[in-house]
Amino acid sequence: MIHRQLRDKGPVRIPREFVFMDRAAIGLGGAFLHLAARLNFHRLFEAALEDFDVAALRPGKVAF
């Protein structure tokens, strides 16, 4: 059913940023496996984004 809907609506365009982030994630995952990393990097990532504010990215605003 999904394949039929995709065919009817046309091709799906993947943003360039997604491709970059996907490759970066694969590369980092490989590096962490090679280093036998044992920390929960997902939890560290979530903690780093905890105070993220999209409004701070507007032009003319200071992000700090």
PDB file of N, CA, C and O in Angstrom:
ATOM      1  N   MET A   1       0.822  -1.184   0.000  1.00  0.00           N
ATOM      2  CA  MET A   1       0.000   0.000   0.000  1.00  0.00           C
ATOM      3  C   MET A   1       0.879   1.268   0.000  1.00  0.00           C
ATOM      4  O   MET A   1       0.584   2.228  -0.711  1.00  0.00           O
ATOM      5  N   ILE A   2       1.942   1.263   0.788  1.00  0.00           N
ATOM      6  CA  ILE A   2       2.843   2.414   0.855  1.00  0.00           C
ATOM      7  C   ILE A   2       3.540   2.602  -0.484  1.00  0.00           C
ATOM      8  O   ILE A   2       3.654   3.725  -0.975  1.00  0.00           O
ATOM      9  N   HIS A   3       4.006   1.507  -1.075  1.00  0.00           N
ATOM     10  CA  HIS A   3       4.680   1.593  -2.374  1.00  0.00           C
ATOM     11  C   HIS A   3       3.752   2.166  -3.437  1.00  0.00           C
ATOM     12  O   HIS A   3       4.182   2.953  -4.280  1.00  0.00           O
ATOM     13  N   ARG A   4       2.487   1.775  -3.398  1.00  0.00           N
ATOM     14  CA  ARG A   4       1.523   2.275  -4.378  1.00  0.00           C
ATOM     15  C   ARG A   4       1.308   3.775  -4.199  1.00  0.00           C
ATOM     16  O   ARG A   4       1.259   4.518  -5.179  1.00  0.00           O
ATOM     17  N   GLN A   5       1.179   4.221  -2.946  1.00  0.00           N
ATOM     18  CA  GLN A   5       0.986   5.649  -2.688  1.00  0.00           C
ATOM     19  C   GLN A   5       2.204   6.456  -3.106  1.00  0.00           C
ATOM     20  O   GLN A   5       2.063   7.549  -3.655  1.00  0.00           O
ATOM     21  N   LEU A   6       3.394   5.933  -2.853  1.00  0.00           N
ATOM     22  CA  LEU A   6       4.607   6.629  -3.280  1.00  0.00           C
ATOM     23  C   LEU A   6       4.677   6.718  -4.809  1.00  0.00           C
ATOM     24  O   LEU A   6       5.076   7.747  -5.355  1.00  0.00           O
ATOM     25  N   ARG A   7       4.298   5.666  -5.480  1.00  0.00           N
ATOM     26  CA  ARG A   7       4.291   5.658  -6.933  1.00  0.00           C
ATOM     27  C   ARG A   7       3.293   6.685  -7.475  1.00  0.00           C
ATOM     28  O   ARG A   7       3.579   7.378  -8.451  1.00  0.00           O
ATOM     29  N   ASP A   8       2.121   6.779  -6.836  1.00  0.00           N
ATOM     30  CA  ASP A   8       1.085   7.711  -7.283  1.00  0.00           C
ATOM     31  C   ASP A   8       1.475   9.163  -7.045  1.00  0.00           C
ATOM     32  O   ASP A   8       1.166  10.023  -7.871  1.00  0.00           O
ATOM     33  N   LYS A   9       2.135   9.450  -5.953  1.00  0.00           N
ATOM     34  CA  LYS A   9       2.472  10.827  -5.595  1.00  0.00           C
ATOM     35  C   LYS A   9       3.788  11.301  -6.195  1.00  0.00           C
ATOM     36  O   LYS A   9       4.086  12.495  -6.164  1.00  0.00           O
ATOM     37  N   GLY A  10       4.561  10.401  -6.728  1.00  0.00           N
ATOM     38  CA  GLY A  10       5.833  10.779  -7.340  1.00  0.00           C
ATOM     39  C   GLY A  10       7.002  10.468  -6.424  1.00  0.00           C
ATOM     40  O   GLY A  10       6.828   9.921  -5.335  1.00  0.00           O
ATOM     41  N   PRO A  11       8.210  10.829  -6.884  1.00  0.00           N
ATOM     42  CA  PRO A  11       9.408  10.487  -6.108  1.00  0.00           C
ATOM     43  C   PRO A  11       9.508  11.288  -4.808  1.00  0.00           C
ATOM     44  O   PRO A  11       9.032  12.420  -4.715  1.00  0.00           O
ATOM     45  N   VAL A  12      10.121  10.687  -3.839  1.00  0.00           N
ATOM     46  CA  VAL A  12      10.372  11.346  -2.561  1.00  0.00           C
ATOM     47  C   VAL A  12      11.762  11.963  -2.630  1.00  0.00           C
ATOM     48  O   VAL A  12      12.740  11.275  -2.923  1.00  0.00           O
ATOM     49  N   ARG A  13      11.846  13.259  -2.360  1.00  0.00           N
ATOM     50  CA  ARG A  13      13.140  13.943  -2.394  1.00  0.00           C
ATOM     51  C   ARG A  13      13.693  14.021  -0.977  1.00  0.00           C
ATOM     52  O   ARG A  13      13.075  14.612  -0.091  1.00  0.00           O
ATOM     53  N   ILE A  14      14.850  13.427  -0.771  1.00  0.00           N
ATOM     54  CA  ILE A  14      15.495  13.429   0.540  1.00  0.00           C
ATOM     55  C   ILE A  14      16.401  14.660   0.617  1.00  0.00           C
ATOM     56  O   ILE A  14      17.211  14.884  -0.283  1.00  0.00           O
ATOM     57  N   PRO A  15      16.275  15.463   1.685  1.00  0.00           N
ATOM     58  CA  PRO A  15      17.133  16.650   1.808  1.00  0.00           C
ATOM     59  C   PRO A  15      18.607  16.268   1.914  1.00  0.00           C
ATOM     60  O   PRO A  15      18.943  15.212   2.450  1.00  0.00           O
ATOM     61  N   ARG A  16      19.484  17.128   1.403  1.00  0.00           N
ATOM     62  CA  ARG A  16      20.926  16.872   1.471  1.00  0.00           C
ATOM     63  C   ARG A  16      21.398  16.714   2.907  1.00  0.00           C
ATOM     64  O   ARG A  16      22.285  15.910   3.195  1.00  0.00           O
ATOM     65  N   GLU A  17      20.795  17.489   3.809  1.00  0.00           N
ATOM     66  CA  GLU A  17      21.205  17.435   5.212  1.00  0.00           C
ATOM     67  C   GLU A  17      20.997  16.043   5.789  1.00  0.00           C
ATOM     68  O   GLU A  17      21.798  15.578   6.599  1.00  0.00           O
ATOM     69  N   PHE A  18      19.917  15.374   5.372  1.00  0.00           N
ATOM     70  CA  PHE A  18      19.650  14.038   5.881  1.00  0.00           C
ATOM     71  C   PHE A  18      20.759  13.077   5.471  1.00  0.00           C
ATOM     72  O   PHE A  18      21.225  12.274   6.279  1.00  0.00           O
ATOM     73  N   VAL A  19      21.175  13.164   4.218  1.00  0.00           N
ATOM     74  CA  VAL A  19      22.235  12.280   3.722  1.00  0.00           C
ATOM     75  C   VAL A  19      23.516  12.518   4.512  1.00  0.00           C
ATOM     76  O   VAL A  19      24.183  11.566   4.916  1.00  0.00           O
ATOM     77  N   PHE A  20      23.864  13.788   4.734  1.00  0.00           N
ATOM     78  CA  PHE A  20      25.065  14.118   5.505  1.00  0.00           C
ATOM     79  C   PHE A  20      24.972  13.572   6.929  1.00  0.00           C
ATOM     80  O   PHE A  20      25.905  12.932   7.413  1.00  0.00           O
ATOM     81  N   MET A  21      23.850  13.825   7.594  1.00  0.00           N
ATOM     82  CA  MET A  21      23.700  13.376   8.988  1.00  0.00           C
ATOM     83  C   MET A  21      23.679  11.846   9.075  1.00  0.00           C
ATOM     84  O   MET A  21      24.205  11.270  10.027  1.00  0.00           O
ATOM     85  N   ASP A  22      23.079  11.196   8.092  1.00  0.00           N
ATOM     86  CA  ASP A  22      23.041   9.740   8.092  1.00  0.00           C
ATOM     87  C   ASP A  22      24.449   9.166   7.968  1.00  0.00           C
ATOM     88  O   ASP A  22      24.814   8.235   8.686  1.00  0.00           O
ATOM     89  N   ARG A  23      25.235   9.726   7.054  1.00  0.00           N
ATOM     90  CA  ARG A  23      26.617   9.252   6.884  1.00  0.00           C
ATOM     91  C   ARG A  23      27.457   9.550   8.117  1.00  0.00           C
ATOM     92  O   ARG A  23      28.296   8.740   8.513  1.00  0.00           O
ATOM     93  N   ALA A  24      27.232  10.718   8.726  1.00  0.00           N
ATOM     94  CA  ALA A  24      27.971  11.065   9.941  1.00  0.00           C
ATOM     95  C   ALA A  24      27.618  10.095  11.070  1.00  0.00           C
ATOM     96  O   ALA A  24      28.499   9.657  11.810  1.00  0.00           O
ATOM     97  N   ALA A  25      26.347   9.764  11.201  1.00  0.00           N
ATOM     98  CA  ALA A  25      25.919   8.839  12.253  1.00  0.00           C
ATOM     99  C   ALA A  25      26.532   7.456  12.048  1.00  0.00           C
ATOM    100  O   ALA A  25      26.956   6.815  13.010  1.00  0.00           O
ATOM    101  N   ILE A  26      26.579   6.999  10.812  1.00  0.00           N
ATOM    102  CA  ILE A  26      27.181   5.693  10.525  1.00  0.00           C
ATOM    103  C   ILE A  26      28.667   5.724  10.854  1.00  0.00           C
ATOM    104  O   ILE A  26      29.193   4.789  11.457  1.00  0.00           O
ATOM    105  N   GLY A  27      29.340   6.799  10.458  1.00  0.00           N
ATOM    106  CA  GLY A  27      30.770   6.925  10.741  1.00  0.00           C
ATOM    107  C   GLY A  27      31.065   6.982  12.224  1.00  0.00           C
ATOM    108  O   GLY A  27      31.985   6.322  12.707  1.00  0.00           O
ATOM    109  N   LEU A  28      30.283   7.773  12.949  1.00  0.00           N
ATOM    110  CA  LEU A  28      30.487   7.865  14.399  1.00  0.00           C
ATOM    111  C   LEU A  28      30.166   6.546  15.085  1.00  0.00           C
ATOM    112  O   LEU A  28      30.853   6.142  16.023  1.00  0.00           O
ATOM    113  N   GLY A  29      29.123   5.877  14.614  1.00  0.00           N
ATOM    114  CA  GLY A  29      28.782   4.573  15.190  1.00  0.00           C
ATOM    115  C   GLY A  29      29.914   3.579  15.015  1.00  0.00           C
ATOM    116  O   GLY A  29      30.233   2.819  15.929  1.00  0.00           O
ATOM    117  N   GLY A  30      30.520   3.590  13.833  1.00  0.00           N
ATOM    118  CA  GLY A  30      31.663   2.703  13.579  1.00  0.00           C
ATOM    119  C   GLY A  30      32.851   3.044  14.461  1.00  0.00           C
ATOM    120  O   GLY A  30      33.536   2.154  14.965  1.00  0.00           O
ATOM    121  N   ALA A  31      33.094   4.342  14.645  1.00  0.00           N
ATOM    122  CA  ALA A  31      34.210   4.757  15.511  1.00  0.00           C
ATOM    123  C   ALA A  31      33.962   4.341  16.955  1.00  0.00           C
ATOM    124  O   ALA A  31      34.871   3.860  17.632  1.00  0.00           O
ATOM    125  N   PHE A  32      32.727   4.527  17.427  1.00  0.00           N
ATOM    126  CA  PHE A  32      32.411   4.144  18.808  1.00  0.00           C
ATOM    127  C   PHE A  32      32.527   2.632  19.003  1.00  0.00           C
ATOM    128  O   PHE A  32      32.987   2.172  20.048  1.00  0.00           O
ATOM    129  N   LEU A  33      32.111   1.868  18.004  1.00  0.00           N
ATOM    130  CA  LEU A  33      32.256   0.408  18.102  1.00  0.00           C
ATOM    131  C   LEU A  33      33.726   0.016  18.133  1.00  0.00           C
ATOM    132  O   LEU A  33      34.124  -0.853  18.908  1.00  0.00           O
ATOM    133  N   HIS A  34      34.529   0.653  17.295  1.00  0.00           N
ATOM    134  CA  HIS A  34      35.957   0.357  17.243  1.00  0.00           C
ATOM    135  C   HIS A  34      36.639   0.682  18.571  1.00  0.00           C
ATOM    136  O   HIS A  34      37.551  -0.026  18.999  1.00  0.00           O
ATOM    137  N   LEU A  35      36.192   1.756  19.214  1.00  0.00           N
ATOM    138  CA  LEU A  35      36.775   2.165  20.494  1.00  0.00           C
ATOM    139  C   LEU A  35      36.161   1.439  21.686  1.00  0.00           C
ATOM    140  O   LEU A  35      36.546   1.675  22.831  1.00  0.00           O
ATOM    141  N   ALA A  36      35.209   0.558  21.412  1.00  0.00           N
ATOM    142  CA  ALA A  36      34.500  -0.185  22.461  1.00  0.00           C
ATOM    143  C   ALA A  36      33.865   0.768  23.475  1.00  0.00           C
ATOM    144  O   ALA A  36      33.951   0.562  24.685  1.00  0.00           O
ATOM    145  N   ALA A  37      33.220   1.823  22.946  1.00  0.00           N
ATOM    146  CA  ALA A  37      32.577   2.820  23.809  1.00  0.00           C
ATOM    147  C   ALA A  37      31.437   2.176  24.589  1.00  0.00           C
ATOM    148  O   ALA A  37      30.680   1.366  24.054  1.00  0.00           O
ATOM    149  N   ARG A  38      31.327   2.547  25.852  1.00  0.00           N
ATOM    150  CA  ARG A  38      30.296   1.966  26.696  1.00  0.00           C
ATOM    151  C   ARG A  38      29.342   3.000  27.282  1.00  0.00           C
ATOM    152  O   ARG A  38      28.399   2.640  27.986  1.00  0.00           O
ATOM    153  N   LEU A  39      29.574   4.270  27.002  1.00  0.00           N
ATOM    154  CA  LEU A  39      28.672   5.305  27.491  1.00  0.00           C
ATOM    155  C   LEU A  39      27.388   5.315  26.677  1.00  0.00           C
ATOM    156  O   LEU A  39      27.360   4.862  25.533  1.00  0.00           O
ATOM    157  N   ASN A  40      26.331   5.834  27.277  1.00  0.00           N
ATOM    158  CA  ASN A  40      25.067   5.970  26.571  1.00  0.00           C
ATOM    159  C   ASN A  40      25.085   7.312  25.850  1.00  0.00           C
ATOM    160  O   ASN A  40      24.686   8.330  26.415  1.00  0.00           O
ATOM    161  N   PHE A  41      25.551   7.314  24.597  1.00  0.00           N
ATOM    162  CA  PHE A  41      25.689   8.559  23.860  1.00  0.00           C
ATOM    163  C   PHE A  41      24.341   9.165  23.500  1.00  0.00           C
ATOM    164  O   PHE A  41      24.242  10.378  23.319  1.00  0.00           O
ATOM    165  N   HIS A  42      23.311   8.351  23.394  1.00  0.00           N
ATOM    166  CA  HIS A  42      21.978   8.895  23.135  1.00  0.00           C
ATOM    167  C   HIS A  42      21.552   9.776  24.306  1.00  0.00           C
ATOM    168  O   HIS A  42      21.022  10.869  24.108  1.00  0.00           O
ATOM    169  N   ARG A  43      21.782   9.300  25.511  1.00  0.00           N
ATOM    170  CA  ARG A  43      21.428  10.089  26.706  1.00  0.00           C
ATOM    171  C   ARG A  43      22.257  11.371  26.776  1.00  0.00           C
ATOM    172  O   ARG A  43      21.728  12.424  27.131  1.00  0.00           O
ATOM    173  N   LEU A  44      23.541  11.302  26.444  1.00  0.00           N
ATOM    174  CA  LEU A  44      24.385  12.490  26.435  1.00  0.00           C
ATOM    175  C   LEU A  44      23.917  13.487  25.374  1.00  0.00           C
ATOM    176  O   LEU A  44      23.914  14.695  25.612  1.00  0.00           O
ATOM    177  N   PHE A  45      23.521  12.979  24.200  1.00  0.00           N
ATOM    178  CA  PHE A  45      23.023  13.825  23.128  1.00  0.00           C
ATOM    179  C   PHE A  45      21.732  14.528  23.545  1.00  0.00           C
ATOM    180  O   PHE A  45      21.570  15.728  23.324  1.00  0.00           O
ATOM    181  N   GLU A  46      20.822  13.773  24.147  1.00  0.00           N
ATOM    182  CA  GLU A  46      19.556  14.361  24.610  1.00  0.00           C
ATOM    183  C   GLU A  46      19.815  15.435  25.663  1.00  0.00           C
ATOM    184  O   GLU A  46      19.153  16.473  25.661  1.00  0.00           O
ATOM    185  N   ALA A  47      20.763  15.199  26.556  1.00  0.00           N
ATOM    186  CA  ALA A  47      21.087  16.190  27.584  1.00  0.00           C
ATOM    187  C   ALA A  47      21.681  17.449  26.961  1.00  0.00           C
ATOM    188  O   ALA A  47      21.425  18.555  27.436  1.00  0.00           O
ATOM    189  N   ALA A  48      22.473  17.289  25.897  1.00  0.00           N
ATOM    190  CA  ALA A  48      23.072  18.447  25.229  1.00  0.00           C
ATOM    191  C   ALA A  48      22.014  19.297  24.537  1.00  0.00           C
ATOM    192  O   ALA A  48      22.174  20.513  24.431  1.00  0.00           O
ATOM    193  N   LEU A  49      20.933  18.673  24.064  1.00  0.00           N
ATOM    194  CA  LEU A  49      19.868  19.395  23.365  1.00  0.00           C
ATOM    195  C   LEU A  49      18.754  19.877  24.290  1.00  0.00           C
ATOM    196  O   LEU A  49      17.797  20.506  23.839  1.00  0.00           O
ATOM    197  N   GLU A  50      18.875  19.589  25.558  1.00  0.00           N
ATOM    198  CA  GLU A  50      17.817  19.905  26.517  1.00  0.00           C
ATOM    199  C   GLU A  50      17.416  21.379  26.499  1.00  0.00           C
ATOM    200  O   GLU A  50      16.228  21.692  26.573  1.00  0.00           O
ATOM    201  N   ASP A  51      18.381  22.281  26.403  1.00  0.00           N
ATOM    202  CA  ASP A  51      18.098  23.717  26.443  1.00  0.00           C
ATOM    203  C   ASP A  51      18.029  24.343  25.052  1.00  0.00           C
ATOM    204  O   ASP A  51      18.089  25.567  24.932  1.00  0.00           O
ATOM    205  N   PHE A  52      17.906  23.541  24.012  1.00  0.00           N
ATOM    206  CA  PHE A  52      17.872  24.056  22.650  1.00  0.00           C
ATOM    207  C   PHE A  52      16.617  24.882  22.424  1.00  0.00           C
ATOM    208  O   PHE A  52      15.523  24.494  22.836  1.00  0.00           O
ATOM    209  N   ASP A  53      16.783  26.030  21.761  1.00  0.00           N
ATOM    210  CA  ASP A  53      15.662  26.923  21.493  1.00  0.00           C
ATOM    211  C   ASP A  53      15.707  27.335  20.027  1.00  0.00           C
ATOM    212  O   ASP A  53      16.649  28.000  19.594  1.00  0.00           O
ATOM    213  N   VAL A  54      14.688  26.941  19.262  1.00  0.00           N
ATOM    214  CA  VAL A  54      14.648  27.259  17.838  1.00  0.00           C
ATOM    215  C   VAL A  54      14.590  28.766  17.636  1.00  0.00           C
ATOM    216  O   VAL A  54      15.179  29.280  16.685  1.00  0.00           O
ATOM    217  N   ALA A  55      13.900  29.477  18.502  1.00  0.00           N
ATOM    218  CA  ALA A  55      13.772  30.929  18.362  1.00  0.00           C
ATOM    219  C   ALA A  55      15.134  31.619  18.423  1.00  0.00           C
ATOM    220  O   ALA A  55      15.305  32.695  17.849  1.00  0.00           O
ATOM    221  N   ALA A  56      16.092  31.022  19.102  1.00  0.00           N
ATOM    222  CA  ALA A  56      17.422  31.624  19.216  1.00  0.00           C
ATOM    223  C   ALA A  56      18.174  31.581  17.885  1.00  0.00           C
ATOM    224  O   ALA A  56      19.199  32.246  17.736  1.00  0.00           O
ATOM    225  N   LEU A  57      17.681  30.809  16.919  1.00  0.00           N
ATOM    226  CA  LEU A  57      18.350  30.707  15.621  1.00  0.00           C
ATOM    227  C   LEU A  57      17.903  31.784  14.637  1.00  0.00           C
ATOM    228  O   LEU A  57      18.464  31.897  13.547  1.00  0.00           O
ATOM    229  N   ARG A  58      16.906  32.567  15.007  1.00  0.00           N
ATOM    230  CA  ARG A  58      16.436  33.640  14.106  1.00  0.00           C
ATOM    231  C   ARG A  58      17.537  34.651  13.869  1.00  0.00           C
ATOM    232  O   ARG A  58      18.336  34.928  14.764  1.00  0.00           O
ATOM    233  N   PRO A  59      17.585  35.210  12.650  1.00  0.00           N
ATOM    234  CA  PRO A  59      18.606  36.235  12.351  1.00  0.00           C
ATOM    235  C   PRO A  59      18.491  37.426  13.308  1.00  0.00           C
ATOM    236  O   PRO A  59      17.391  37.864  13.647  1.00  0.00           O
ATOM    237  N   GLY A  60      19.626  37.929  13.725  1.00  0.00           N
ATOM    238  CA  GLY A  60      19.639  39.091  14.611  1.00  0.00           C
ATOM    239  C   GLY A  60      19.581  38.749  16.085  1.00  0.00           C
ATOM    240  O   GLY A  60      19.734  39.632  16.929  1.00  0.00           O
ATOM    241  N   LYS A  61      19.365  37.482  16.414  1.00  0.00           N
ATOM    242  CA  LYS A  61      19.314  37.063  17.826  1.00  0.00           C
ATOM    243  C   LYS A  61      20.657  36.460  18.220  1.00  0.00           C
ATOM    244  O   LYS A  61      21.329  35.816  17.414  1.00  0.00           O
ATOM    245  N   VAL A  62      21.025  36.678  19.455  1.00  0.00           N
ATOM    246  CA  VAL A  62      22.242  36.081  19.991  1.00  0.00           C
ATOM    247  C   VAL A  62      21.856  34.739  20.605  1.00  0.00           C
ATOM    248  O   VAL A  62      20.921  34.670  21.403  1.00  0.00           O
ATOM    249  N   ALA A  63      22.570  33.667  20.239  1.00  0.00           N
ATOM    250  CA  ALA A  63      22.205  32.322  20.667  1.00  0.00           C
ATOM    251  C   ALA A  63      22.703  31.995  22.073  1.00  0.00           C
ATOM    252  O   ALA A  63      22.297  30.973  22.626  1.00  0.00           O
ATOM    253  N   PHE A  64      23.556  32.809  22.672  1.00  0.00           N
ATOM    254  CA  PHE A  64      24.082  32.454  23.988  1.00  0.00           C
ATOM    255  C   PHE A  64      23.219  33.023  25.056  1.00  0.00           C
ATOM    256  O   PHE A  64      23.496  32.834  26.241  1.00  0.00           O
TER     257      PHE A  64
END
